[in-house]
Amino acid sequence: MALIKSISGIRGTIGGQAGEGLTPVDVVKFAAAFGTWVLQTTGINKIIVGRDARLSGEMVNKLVCATLQGLGIDVVDVGLSTTPTVEMVVPEKKAGGGIILTASHNPKQWNALKLLNQNGEFISDVEGKLVLEIAEKESFTFAQVNDLGKYKQTDTALKKHIKAILELPLVDVEAIKAKNFSIVVDAVNSSGGIAVPMLLEALGVRKIEKLYCEPDGNFAHNPEPLPENLREISKIIEKGKFDLGIVVDPDVDRLALVNEDGSMFGEEYTLVAVADYVLKNQKGNTVSNLSSTRALRDVTEKAGGEYYAAAVGEVNVVNMMKEQNAIIGGEGNGGIIYPELHYGRDALVGIALFLTHLAKAGTSMTRLRASYPNYYISKNKIELTPDVDVDKVLHQMQERYAKQPVNTIDGVKIEFDKEWVHLRKSNTEPIIRIYAESDSNATAEHLANKIIADIKEIISEKA
């Protein structure tokens, strides 16, 4: 059993003993803490709740909604939904916050409460710590019987989300419709099985092959949209006559694309391609996190804009986007943030912008992908003994490569011309994660191994 309390919410495996897994007791405790924080900080007694389709979703939803009502908070339950949809509903309904019940790409035994502020954005580090403190102290007071909150369900949220996407100036429905795309969709049997086909139909796509689009929570494969988990859709596309494949994670905030020959477009390049289209139509800046591909920087600078790197984490990317007035941003895991719609990762707006881009480019997926700078990221980690001072090791790595451009806003990122390596420590165990990028797999691996050797040398010098 596992239970992880963090500034962004609480997640864990269903069952077990209280405090060790995500049990009903833990759900109630954390929902009460968040509801209390919303009342204290906003004075608004309304919270939006939505969920993905995982097996425990209905149970957790009932616990959360009833707990909030017990605090005197009115609940608007959007039911089976997507993370970006809930993010949009919060400000639209003038709510004090939102709770999304999803463990994102985690397997089906996991669930989580992800927390939104009154702007429909993930709560900050400071705000998260306050919620954790309230939960730890159990400093919440429930309402008297005459003051219990009201409960209301709505099934219009997703339709409004899609309508807002269709109204975006850079989404060209007619161009998409004219291409008569044939598309395979893998929604891993979660709420994307409802949302993605609904969006595609609204965009005029008539040939939709549905793979795992039954939102029953029985994930047919590992729900993280990585190449090793997408072999089935790849084979279907390879054997058939399809233009592309679309894959989303359970809560539809990550977008992966499959080429017409069954090869992967590359999660890192989802944002690159969408940003390329946006930048072709509007000059501006972009943001991604430090561990994302350099290709976004290349595309941005080519278009006359400026690229900025943020610390890893959606809330950090959003803050940097606001600071730098970025017109597009996101993360290399297929997360697209398009502020003209809202400040949150949104696979649905990503699909609409990408299909417009593909339609207007008048080319195939493989040729479009080949038009972008080609980089490869090697992802590694080095496990250390508990006695190793990880912060000191990172500081020494910074000093060792002081002659190179170094970024320390999130661990240590060292740049070597168009190559880079990013070192980040784990917050829960003595591990340093090492991401390296170059224009070939072999070079990226070599760079990562060189850095790992440096770390081991530093540690051995202290022994």
C-alpha positions as CSV (number, residue, x, y, z in Angstrom):
1,M,0.0,0.0,0.0
2,A,1.1,3.6,-0.7
3,L,0.0,7.0,0.4
4,I,1.8,10.1,-0.9
5,K,0.9,13.5,0.6
6,S,2.3,16.4,-1.5
7,I,1.7,20.1,-2.1
8,S,-0.4,19.3,-5.2
9,G,-2.7,16.8,-3.5
10,I,-2.9,13.3,-2.0
11,R,-2.5,10.1,-4.0
12,G,-2.3,6.5,-3.1
13,T,-3.3,2.9,-3.7
14,I,-6.9,2.0,-2.8
15,G,-7.3,0.0,0.4
16,G,-5.2,-1.0,3.4
17,Q,-5.0,0.7,6.7
18,A,-5.7,4.4,7.3
19,G,-2.6,6.5,6.7
20,E,-0.9,3.7,4.7
21,G,-3.2,3.6,1.6
22,L,-5.8,5.9,0.1
23,T,-8.6,4.7,2.4
24,P,-12.0,6.4,2.9
25,V,-10.6,7.9,6.2
26,D,-7.8,9.6,4.3
27,V,-10.1,10.8,1.5
28,V,-12.4,12.4,4.0
29,K,-9.6,14.0,6.0
30,F,-7.9,15.5,3.0
31,A,-11.2,16.7,1.4
32,A,-12.1,18.4,4.7
33,A,-8.7,20.1,4.8
34,F,-9.0,21.4,1.3
35,G,-12.6,22.6,1.8
36,T,-11.6,24.4,5.0
37,W,-8.7,26.1,3.2
38,V,-11.0,27.2,0.4
39,L,-13.5,28.7,2.9
40,Q,-10.7,30.4,4.9
41,T,-8.9,31.9,1.9
42,T,-11.7,32.8,-0.5
43,G,-14.9,32.9,1.5
44,I,-16.6,31.1,-1.4
45,N,-18.7,28.0,-0.4
46,K,-18.7,26.4,-3.8
47,I,-16.3,23.7,-5.1
48,I,-16.2,21.9,-8.5
49,V,-15.6,18.1,-8.4
50,G,-14.8,15.9,-11.4
51,R,-13.2,12.5,-12.0
52,D,-11.6,10.1,-14.5
53,A,-13.1,6.6,-15.1
54,R,-10.9,4.6,-12.8
55,L,-12.6,1.8,-10.8
56,S,-12.5,3.6,-7.4
57,G,-13.7,6.9,-8.9
58,E,-17.4,6.7,-7.9
59,M,-16.6,5.7,-4.3
60,V,-14.0,8.4,-3.9
61,N,-16.3,10.9,-5.5
62,K,-19.2,10.2,-3.0
63,L,-16.8,10.6,-0.1
64,V,-15.4,13.9,-1.3
65,C,-18.7,15.4,-2.2
66,A,-20.4,14.4,1.1
67,T,-17.4,15.7,3.1
68,L,-17.5,19.1,1.3
69,Q,-21.3,19.3,1.9
70,G,-20.6,18.5,5.6
71,L,-18.5,21.6,5.7
72,G,-21.3,23.7,4.4
73,I,-19.9,23.9,0.8
74,D,-22.1,23.6,-2.3
75,V,-20.7,21.0,-4.7
76,V,-21.0,21.1,-8.4
77,D,-20.3,17.5,-9.6
78,V,-19.3,17.4,-13.3
79,G,-19.0,13.6,-13.1
80,L,-16.9,11.7,-15.6
81,S,-14.7,14.4,-17.0
82,T,-11.2,15.5,-17.8
83,T,-8.7,17.5,-15.8
84,P,-8.7,20.5,-18.2
85,T,-12.5,20.5,-18.3
86,V,-12.7,20.8,-14.5
87,E,-10.0,23.6,-14.7
88,M,-12.2,25.6,-17.0
89,V,-15.4,25.0,-15.0
90,V,-14.0,26.4,-11.7
91,P,-13.8,30.1,-12.9
92,E,-16.8,29.8,-15.1
93,K,-18.9,28.8,-12.1
94,K,-17.1,31.3,-9.8
95,A,-16.2,28.5,-7.5
96,G,-13.6,28.8,-4.7
97,G,-11.7,25.8,-6.0
98,G,-11.8,22.4,-7.6
99,I,-10.9,18.8,-7.0
100,I,-10.1,16.4,-9.7
101,L,-10.2,12.7,-8.7
102,T,-7.5,11.1,-10.9
103,A,-4.1,9.5,-10.4
104,S,-3.2,10.6,-14.0
105,H,-1.0,8.0,-15.6
106,N,-0.8,5.8,-12.5
107,P,-2.2,2.2,-12.8
108,K,-5.8,1.4,-11.9
109,Q,-5.1,0.6,-8.2
110,W,-4.2,4.3,-7.6
111,N,-6.4,7.3,-7.2
112,A,-5.8,10.9,-6.1
113,L,-7.3,14.2,-5.2
114,K,-5.7,17.0,-7.3
115,L,-6.4,20.5,-6.0
116,L,-7.3,23.7,-7.9
117,N,-7.5,27.3,-6.8
118,Q,-10.3,29.6,-7.7
119,N,-8.6,30.4,-11.0
120,G,-8.9,26.7,-12.0
121,E,-5.1,26.3,-11.7
122,F,-3.1,23.9,-9.5
123,I,-2.5,25.3,-6.0
124,S,1.0,26.6,-5.2
125,D,3.7,25.2,-3.0
126,V,2.7,27.6,-0.2
127,E,-1.0,26.9,-0.5
128,G,-0.4,23.1,-0.6
129,K,1.6,23.3,2.6
130,L,-1.3,25.1,4.3
131,V,-3.7,22.4,3.2
132,L,-1.3,19.6,4.5
133,E,-1.0,21.5,7.8
134,I,-4.8,21.7,8.2
135,A,-5.1,18.0,7.5
136,E,-2.3,17.1,9.9
137,K,-3.9,19.1,12.7
138,E,-7.5,18.1,11.7
139,S,-8.4,21.7,12.2
140,F,-11.7,21.7,10.5
141,T,-15.3,22.3,11.8
142,F,-18.3,20.8,10.1
143,A,-21.6,22.6,9.6
144,Q,-24.8,22.3,11.5
145,V,-27.7,20.5,9.9
146,N,-29.4,23.6,8.6
147,D,-26.2,24.8,7.0
148,L,-25.1,21.7,5.0
149,G,-24.0,22.3,1.5
150,K,-26.1,21.6,-1.6
151,Y,-25.2,19.0,-4.2
152,K,-25.7,19.6,-7.9
153,Q,-24.7,17.5,-11.0
154,T,-24.1,18.9,-14.4
155,D,-23.4,17.1,-17.7
156,T,-22.7,20.2,-19.8
157,A,-19.1,20.9,-18.8
158,L,-17.4,18.9,-21.5
159,K,-19.7,20.3,-24.3
160,K,-18.8,23.8,-23.2
161,H,-15.1,22.9,-23.1
162,I,-15.3,21.6,-26.7
163,K,-17.4,24.6,-27.8
164,A,-14.7,27.0,-26.4
165,I,-12.0,25.1,-28.4
166,L,-14.0,25.3,-31.6
167,E,-14.3,29.1,-31.2
168,L,-10.5,29.6,-30.9
169,P,-9.2,31.6,-34.0
170,L,-6.4,29.2,-34.7
171,V,-8.7,26.1,-34.8
172,D,-9.9,25.7,-38.4
173,V,-12.8,23.2,-38.4
174,E,-13.3,23.5,-42.2
175,A,-9.6,22.8,-42.9
176,I,-9.8,19.6,-40.8
177,K,-13.0,18.5,-42.2
178,A,-11.7,18.9,-45.8
179,K,-8.8,16.6,-45.1
180,N,-11.2,13.7,-44.2
181,F,-8.7,12.3,-41.7
182,S,-8.9,8.7,-40.6
183,I,-7.9,8.5,-37.0
184,V,-7.4,5.7,-34.3
185,V,-8.1,6.8,-30.7
186,D,-6.7,5.0,-27.7
187,A,-8.2,6.4,-24.5
188,V,-7.2,3.5,-22.1
189,N,-10.8,3.0,-21.1
190,S,-11.1,6.2,-19.2
191,S,-12.9,9.5,-19.7
192,G,-10.9,10.3,-22.9
193,G,-13.1,7.6,-24.5
194,I,-16.0,10.1,-24.2
195,A,-14.1,13.4,-24.7
196,V,-11.8,12.7,-27.7
197,P,-14.4,11.1,-30.1
198,M,-16.8,13.9,-29.1
199,L,-14.2,16.5,-30.0
200,L,-13.2,14.8,-33.3
201,E,-16.8,14.6,-34.4
202,A,-17.2,18.3,-33.6
203,L,-14.1,19.0,-35.7
204,G,-15.7,17.2,-38.7
205,V,-13.7,13.9,-38.4
206,R,-15.9,11.1,-39.7
207,K,-13.5,8.1,-39.7
208,I,-12.8,7.3,-36.0
209,E,-11.5,3.9,-35.0
210,K,-12.0,3.5,-31.2
211,L,-9.5,1.5,-29.2
212,Y,-10.2,1.2,-25.5
213,C,-12.7,4.0,-25.4
214,E,-15.2,2.3,-23.0
215,P,-14.9,4.5,-19.8
216,D,-15.1,1.6,-17.3
217,G,-11.7,2.1,-15.7
218,N,-10.4,-1.3,-16.7
219,F,-7.1,0.0,-18.2
220,A,-6.2,-2.4,-21.0
221,H,-2.5,-1.5,-20.7
222,N,-0.2,0.7,-18.6
223,P,-2.0,4.1,-18.9
224,E,1.2,6.2,-19.3
225,P,1.3,7.1,-23.0
226,L,4.9,5.9,-23.6
227,P,6.0,4.0,-26.8
228,E,6.4,0.7,-24.9
229,N,2.7,0.9,-23.8
230,L,1.3,1.7,-27.3
231,R,2.3,-1.3,-29.3
232,E,-1.3,-2.3,-30.1
233,I,-2.4,1.0,-31.6
234,S,0.9,1.1,-33.4
235,K,0.2,-2.3,-35.1
236,I,-3.4,-1.3,-36.0
237,I,-2.2,1.8,-37.7
238,E,0.7,0.0,-39.4
239,K,-1.7,-2.5,-40.9
240,G,-4.5,-0.2,-41.8
241,K,-5.0,3.0,-43.8
242,F,-5.0,5.7,-41.2
243,D,-3.6,9.2,-41.1
244,L,-2.6,9.2,-37.4
245,G,-3.3,7.8,-34.0
246,I,-4.3,9.8,-30.9
247,V,-3.5,8.6,-27.4
248,V,-4.4,10.3,-24.1
249,D,-3.8,9.4,-20.5
250,P,-6.8,8.7,-18.1
251,D,-7.5,12.4,-17.2
252,V,-6.7,13.7,-20.7
253,D,-4.0,16.3,-19.9
254,R,-1.3,14.4,-21.9
255,L,-1.3,13.9,-25.6
256,A,0.8,11.4,-27.6
257,L,0.6,10.9,-31.4
258,V,1.3,8.0,-33.7
259,N,2.4,8.4,-37.3
260,E,0.7,6.9,-40.3
261,D,3.3,4.1,-40.5
262,G,2.8,3.1,-36.8
263,S,5.9,4.9,-35.6
264,M,5.8,7.3,-32.7
265,F,5.6,11.1,-33.3
266,G,7.3,11.4,-29.9
267,E,5.7,12.8,-26.8
268,E,8.4,15.5,-26.6
269,Y,7.4,16.7,-30.1
270,T,3.6,17.1,-29.4
271,L,4.3,20.5,-27.8
272,V,7.0,21.3,-30.4
273,A,4.5,20.8,-33.3
274,V,1.7,22.7,-31.7
275,A,4.0,25.5,-30.8
276,D,5.3,25.7,-34.3
277,Y,1.8,26.1,-35.6
278,V,0.9,28.8,-33.0
279,L,4.2,30.7,-33.7
280,K,3.5,30.7,-37.4
281,N,0.4,32.7,-36.8
282,Q,1.4,34.8,-33.8
283,K,4.8,36.1,-32.7
284,G,5.5,35.4,-29.0
285,N,7.4,33.5,-26.3
286,T,7.3,29.9,-25.2
287,V,8.0,28.0,-22.0
288,S,8.7,24.4,-21.1
289,N,10.4,22.7,-18.1
290,L,14.1,22.1,-17.8
291,S,13.8,18.4,-18.7
292,S,12.0,19.0,-22.0
293,T,13.6,18.9,-25.5
294,R,15.6,21.8,-26.9
295,A,13.6,21.5,-30.1
296,L,11.0,23.9,-28.6
297,R,13.7,26.5,-28.2
298,D,14.9,26.0,-31.7
299,V,11.4,26.4,-33.2
300,T,10.7,29.5,-31.0
301,E,13.9,31.3,-31.9
302,K,13.5,30.5,-35.6
303,A,10.0,32.2,-35.4
304,G,11.5,35.3,-33.7
305,G,10.3,34.6,-30.2
306,E,12.1,33.9,-26.9
307,Y,12.2,30.6,-25.1
308,Y,12.2,30.2,-21.3
309,A,12.8,27.2,-19.1
310,A,10.9,26.6,-15.9
311,A,11.4,24.2,-13.0
312,V,9.7,20.8,-13.4
313,G,6.0,20.9,-12.5
314,E,2.9,22.3,-14.2
315,V,2.4,25.1,-11.7
316,N,6.0,26.3,-12.3
317,V,5.5,26.3,-16.1
318,V,2.3,28.2,-15.7
319,N,4.0,30.8,-13.4
320,M,6.8,31.3,-15.9
321,M,4.4,31.6,-18.8
322,K,2.6,34.4,-17.0
323,E,5.9,36.1,-16.1
324,Q,7.1,36.0,-19.7
325,N,3.7,36.5,-21.4
326,A,4.2,33.2,-23.3
327,I,1.6,32.4,-26.0
328,I,2.2,28.6,-25.7
329,G,3.9,26.3,-23.3
330,G,3.8,23.0,-21.5
331,E,5.9,19.9,-20.7
332,G,7.7,17.3,-22.8
333,N,5.3,14.6,-21.6
334,G,2.7,15.7,-24.1
335,G,1.3,18.4,-22.0
336,I,0.2,21.5,-23.9
337,I,-0.8,24.7,-22.2
338,Y,-2.5,27.3,-24.4
339,P,-3.4,30.3,-22.3
340,E,-5.9,31.7,-24.8
341,L,-8.1,28.9,-23.6
342,H,-6.9,28.4,-20.0
343,Y,-3.7,27.9,-18.0
344,G,-3.6,24.1,-17.7
345,R,-2.3,21.1,-19.7
346,D,-5.0,20.2,-22.2
347,A,-4.9,17.3,-24.6
348,L,-8.2,18.4,-26.2
349,V,-7.0,21.8,-27.3
350,G,-3.7,20.1,-28.3
351,I,-5.6,17.8,-30.7
352,A,-7.6,20.6,-32.3
353,L,-4.5,22.8,-32.9
354,F,-2.4,19.9,-34.1
355,L,-5.0,18.7,-36.6
356,T,-5.4,22.2,-37.9
357,H,-1.6,22.3,-38.3
358,L,-1.5,19.0,-40.1
359,A,-4.4,19.9,-42.4
360,K,-2.8,23.2,-43.4
361,A,0.7,21.7,-43.8
362,G,-0.7,19.3,-46.4
363,T,1.7,16.6,-45.5
364,S,2.0,13.3,-43.6
365,M,2.8,12.8,-40.0
366,T,6.2,11.4,-40.7
367,R,7.2,14.3,-43.0
368,L,5.9,16.8,-40.5
369,R,8.0,15.1,-37.7
370,A,11.0,15.1,-40.0
371,S,10.7,18.8,-40.4
372,Y,11.7,19.5,-36.8
373,P,15.2,19.4,-35.2
374,N,15.9,15.8,-34.1
375,Y,17.0,15.3,-30.5
376,Y,17.1,12.3,-28.2
377,I,16.7,12.2,-24.5
378,S,18.4,9.6,-22.3
379,K,16.7,9.2,-18.9
380,N,18.7,7.7,-16.1
381,K,19.0,7.6,-12.3
382,I,21.7,6.9,-9.8
383,E,20.8,5.4,-6.5
384,L,22.9,6.6,-3.5
385,T,23.4,5.4,0.0
386,P,21.3,7.3,2.6
387,D,24.5,8.9,4.1
388,V,25.3,10.8,0.9
389,D,24.5,14.5,1.0
390,V,22.7,14.9,-2.4
391,D,22.6,18.7,-2.2
392,K,26.3,18.8,-1.7
393,V,26.9,16.5,-4.6
394,L,24.8,18.7,-6.9
395,H,26.6,21.8,-5.7
396,Q,30.0,20.2,-6.5
397,M,28.7,19.2,-10.0
398,Q,27.7,22.9,-10.5
399,E,31.2,24.0,-9.5
400,R,32.9,21.3,-11.7
401,Y,31.1,22.6,-14.8
402,A,31.2,26.3,-13.8
403,K,32.6,27.2,-17.2
404,Q,29.4,26.0,-19.0
405,P,26.0,27.7,-18.8
406,V,24.4,26.3,-15.6
407,N,20.8,26.7,-14.5
408,T,20.0,25.9,-10.8
409,I,16.3,26.8,-10.4
410,D,15.5,23.1,-10.2
411,G,18.5,20.9,-9.5
412,V,21.4,21.5,-11.9
413,K,21.1,21.8,-15.7
414,I,24.4,22.1,-17.6
415,E,24.4,23.1,-21.3
416,F,27.0,22.0,-23.9
417,D,26.2,24.0,-27.0
418,K,23.0,22.2,-28.2
419,E,23.4,19.3,-25.7
420,W,22.4,19.4,-22.1
421,V,22.2,17.3,-18.9
422,H,19.7,17.9,-16.1
423,L,20.3,16.6,-12.6
424,R,17.4,16.5,-10.1
425,K,17.2,14.9,-6.7
426,S,14.2,12.9,-5.5
427,N,12.3,14.3,-2.6
428,T,11.5,10.9,-1.1
429,E,14.7,8.8,-1.6
430,P,18.4,9.1,-2.1
431,I,18.3,9.2,-5.9
432,I,19.6,11.7,-8.5
433,R,17.7,11.6,-11.8
434,I,19.9,12.3,-14.8
435,Y,18.3,13.4,-18.1
436,A,20.6,14.1,-21.1
437,E,19.8,15.3,-24.6
438,S,21.8,15.2,-27.8
439,D,21.2,14.8,-31.6
440,S,21.7,11.0,-31.3
441,N,20.9,8.3,-28.8
442,A,24.5,7.2,-28.5
443,T,25.7,10.7,-27.7
444,A,23.0,11.3,-25.2
445,E,23.8,8.0,-23.5
446,H,27.5,8.9,-23.5
447,L,26.8,12.3,-22.0
448,A,24.7,10.8,-19.2
449,N,27.3,8.1,-18.5
450,K,30.0,10.8,-18.2
451,I,27.9,12.7,-15.7
452,I,27.2,9.6,-13.7
453,A,31.0,8.8,-13.6
454,D,31.6,12.4,-12.3
455,I,29.0,11.9,-9.5
456,K,30.6,8.6,-8.5
457,E,34.0,10.2,-8.5
458,I,32.8,13.0,-6.2
459,I,31.2,10.5,-3.8
460,S,34.4,8.3,-3.7
461,E,36.5,11.4,-2.9
462,K,34.4,11.9,0.2
463,A,34.7,8.2,1.3
